[in-house]
Amino acid sequence: MANATTTYGHRQRLAGHFYNNAALPLITHIAFGSGGHNPENGAPLAEDPAAAALANEMLRKPLNNKYQEDAYSVTAVGRVEKNELTGVTISEVGLLDAEGNLVGFKNMAAKILGDDEYFEVKIKLKF
């Protein structure tokens, strides 16, 4: 399971929620992209919490599941199905709220999907 980097934008929305009861939409979607790795060696790039979007989003889907493992985190599960991103490199995964805001994300080593495989990821946001 990958621990996500919480974005500054989400932290600002949290502060606004606690300060003036600003709406705080639920985490509802997961996005998969190809911009989270070094193209020369496939290694993951360092995450920048100032990011407002994935570097190269390729697929956005509703979450398969989300749950709370402990009192200080939320874990979300998303899945790329067989034949969805065949031959595409996946190296970044992001969690989005119901308004489309990037809440947190994780860069990872590049993974190229074959046409007969799926890719499931669990991403954990810690608070």
C-alpha positions in Angstrom: 0.0 0.0 0.0 1.3 3.4 -0.9 1.1 6.4 1.4 -0.1 9.5 -0.4 1.2 13.0 -0.2 -1.6 15.3 0.9 -1.7 18.4 -1.4 -1.4 21.9 -0.1 -4.8 22.7 -1.7 -6.5 20.0 0.3 -4.8 21.2 3.5 -6.1 24.7 2.7 -9.6 23.3 2.3 -9.3 21.6 5.6 -8.3 24.8 7.3 -11.2 26.6 5.7 -13.6 23.9 6.9 -12.4 24.3 10.5 -12.2 28.1 10.4 -15.6 28.9 8.7 -17.3 25.6 8.1 -16.5 25.7 4.4 -17.9 22.6 2.6 -15.5 19.7 2.5 -16.4 17.3 -0.3 -15.9 13.6 0.1 -13.1 11.7 -1.7 -14.9 9.9 -4.5 -12.5 9.3 -7.4 -9.1 8.0 -8.3 -7.0 9.0 -11.2 -4.1 7.2 -12.9 -1.4 8.9 -14.9 2.0 8.5 -16.5 3.9 11.6 -15.3 5.2 10.3 -11.9 8.5 8.7 -13.1 11.9 9.6 -14.5 11.7 8.6 -18.2 15.3 7.6 -18.3 15.2 5.0 -15.6 11.6 4.5 -14.6 12.2 5.6 -11.0 9.5 7.6 -9.2 9.9 11.3 -9.0 9.6 13.2 -5.7 6.1 14.3 -4.9 5.4 18.1 -4.8 2.5 18.8 -2.4 1.9 22.1 -4.3 0.5 20.0 -7.2 -3.1 20.7 -8.1 -3.3 17.8 -10.6 -1.4 14.8 -11.7 1.4 15.5 -14.2 -0.2 13.5 -16.9 -3.7 12.1 -16.0 -4.9 9.3 -18.3 -7.9 7.8 -16.6 -10.3 8.9 -13.8 -12.7 6.5 -12.2 -15.0 6.3 -9.2 -13.3 4.6 -6.2 -13.8 0.8 -5.9 -13.7 1.1 -2.1 -12.5 3.3 0.7 -12.1 2.6 4.4 -10.6 3.8 7.6 -7.8 1.5 8.8 -7.0 3.6 11.9 -8.1 6.9 13.5 -5.6 9.0 11.4 -6.0 7.8 7.9 -8.3 7.0 5.0 -7.4 4.3 2.5 -8.9 4.3 -1.0 -8.9 1.4 -3.6 -8.9 1.9 -7.3 -8.5 -0.4 -10.2 -7.6 -0.2 -13.9 -9.4 -3.1 -15.6 -8.1 -5.4 -18.3 -7.9 -3.6 -21.7 -8.4 -0.1 -20.2 -4.8 1.3 -20.5 -3.1 -1.5 -22.5 0.5 -0.6 -23.2 0.4 2.6 -21.2 2.9 3.4 -18.5 1.3 4.1 -15.1 3.5 5.9 -12.6 1.2 8.2 -10.6 -2.1 7.8 -8.8 -4.2 10.5 -7.2 -7.3 10.8 -5.1 -9.9 13.4 -6.0 -12.9 14.8 -4.1 -16.4 15.1 -5.5 -15.5 18.6 -6.9 -12.5 17.2 -8.9 -9.9 18.6 -6.5 -6.7 16.6 -6.1 -6.6 15.6 -2.4 -3.5 13.4 -2.4 -1.3 11.5 -4.7 1.6 9.0 -5.0 4.3 8.7 -7.6 5.7 5.2 -8.2 8.0 3.2 -10.4 6.8 3.0 -14.0 4.4 0.0 -14.7 3.3 -0.9 -18.3 0.1 -2.8 -18.4 -0.5 -5.7 -20.8 -3.9 -6.3 -22.4 -4.6 -9.3 -20.1 -3.8 -7.7 -16.7 -5.4 -5.3 -14.3 -3.8 -2.9 -11.9 -5.2 -2.4 -8.4 -3.8 0.2 -6.0 -4.5 1.1 -2.4 -3.5 4.6 -1.5 -3.5 5.8 2.1 -3.9 9.5 3.2 -2.6 10.1 6.7 -3.9 13.0 8.8 
